[in-house]
């Protein structure tokens, strides 16, 4: 496996482990409950991540197939693909982004079902990423609705950075449920 693909997959795995740790901070019986009327529950956050990731998988397959068909050359670069500034921009929760309607999760999703769906979408994403192994994916570009034109490595890393953003959201939810006023409200 090319070092750039391995780096991307390691990044995704690391961010998924952080998300799982954040989810575990919220008691299982509160994961379907939104901490406020204008907030998502943990289950909804997980479902949103699934919806986003599931939309990116076919895009990666399409772009890799198109690149192969066009005769894209092999990956010769071995430098890191991680861009800390780019990841920080995506993860920054002070920059508000309204989710497109098709990625807004339903309110009645269970956390267990959402987590299972997220794990399944991750397996599909891994297969899509590996399908581009060995190709110069920095040459393959496609516009992102917020970030503008980014290359295929950046699309892959976007998934992890987007997860960082929502991991922070899950940690916020956990904090809201552990404050005395929210815990008392949740019990009523």
N, C-alpha and C positions, 0 to 999 in steps of 0.2 A: 504494500500500500504506500502511495506517495506520502511524504511527510506533511504536505499541506492538507490532504484529506484526513490523515490521522490527527493533525492538530485541530481541525474543525470538529471531528467526532469527539475528541477529548473535551473540547470546550462545551459541546452540547451535553455530554455526560456530566460534566462538573456542574453546569447550571441546573440540570435536572435533579441532581443530588441536593443542591441548595433548595430547590423548590420543594422537594419531598420533606426536607427538614422543616421548612416553613409551614407546610400543611400540618405536620405533626404537632406544631405549637397550638393549633386550634383543636379543642376537644371534638371528637368524632360527632357528638350529638349536636354540635353547633355549626358544622361545615356546610349545611344547607340553608343556614339562616344568614340573611344580610345584616350587618351591624347597624345599618340605617336604611331608611326608605330609598335613598338615592345612591346606595352602594350595592356592589355585587357580593354575593356569598362566595365562600371558598369554592364551592361546587361550580358556580357560574364562572369564576376566574379560570378554573381548570377546563371547563367546556369552551370558553373563549380561546384559550391556548390551543385546544384541539382544533377548533374551527380555523384558526390562522394557519397552524401547521399543516392541516389537511389541504388547504388551498395552495400551499407552497410546494408540496410534494409533486403534483402533476406539472407545475411550472418547471421544476428542476428536471423532471423527465423530458419534458418538451424541449427545453433549452439544450440539454445534453444530447438528445437525439438530433436536434438541428445542427449542433456543433459537429457531431460525428459525421453527419451527412455532408456538411460543408467542408469536411477534411481538416478540422481543427488539429493543430499539431500537439505534440506531447508537452507536458509541463516540464520545463527546464529549470524553473526558479525554485529555490528551496527556502527562501526567507519566510519569516512568519507572516501569516495572513491576518493575525489579530490586530485590530486597530482600536486602541484603548479609547481614543476620543470619539470614534464612531459608536462604539458600544456604550459609552457613557451618555451620549446624546439620546440614544434610544431608551436607555434605562432611566433617564431623568424624569421622575414623576412630577416635577414642577412644570414641565412642558406638557400641557394637557392635550390629549388626542381623543377625539370622539371615534369610537369604533364604528366601522361601516355597519349598516343595518344587518347585513348577512352574517356578521361575526358577533352580534349581540346574543349572548346565551339566553336560553329560556330560564325562567325563574324556578321551574319545577324539576331541574336536573339533580340527581343524587351525586354526592361526592365520589362514592365508590364507582359508579358508572362513568363519571367524567374522568376519573383517574385511569380507569381501564381503557377508555377511548384515547386518552392522551398517550398512554404507553403503546397502544396499537399504532397511532399516528407517528410516534417516534420510530418504531420499527420500519414503517414505510419510508420515513424520511431518511433513515440510515441507508436503506437500499437505494434510494434515489441518489444520495450523495456518493455512495460507492460506485454507482453506475458511471460517474464522471471521473473515476480514479484514473490518473495518468494524463488527463487532458489539461490544457492550459486554460483553466476555468476563469482566470482573470480577464481573458479576452472575450468572454461571453457576457454581454451586458443586457439588462432589461430594466425598465423604469419601475421604481417603487412609488406608491402614491404619496408618500411623505418625504422620502429621502432623495427622490429623483433617480437618475440612472445609476445603477450600481451593478457590480459584476457578480458572477455566480457565487464566488466565495463569500462576498458580502451578503448575498441572499441567505446563504447557509448560516452565517454568523448572526444575521438579523434574528433568526429563530431563537438562538440562545440569548441574545440581548433583550429581545422582547420578553423572554421568560424571566430574565433578571428584573425587568420592570414590574412584572406581575408577581414575582416572588416578594418584592418589596410591598406590594399591595396585600398579599396574604399575611405578611408580617404585621402590617398595619391593622388588618382585621383581627389577628391574634391579640394584638395590644388592646384594641377596643373591647374585646371580649374579656380581657383580664383586668380592666379597670373596674373599680367598685360600682360606678354608676351604670355601666353597660351590663355588667354581670347581674345586677339587681333587675334591670329592665328585661334582660333575656329570660330571667326566671319567671316573670309575670306573664 
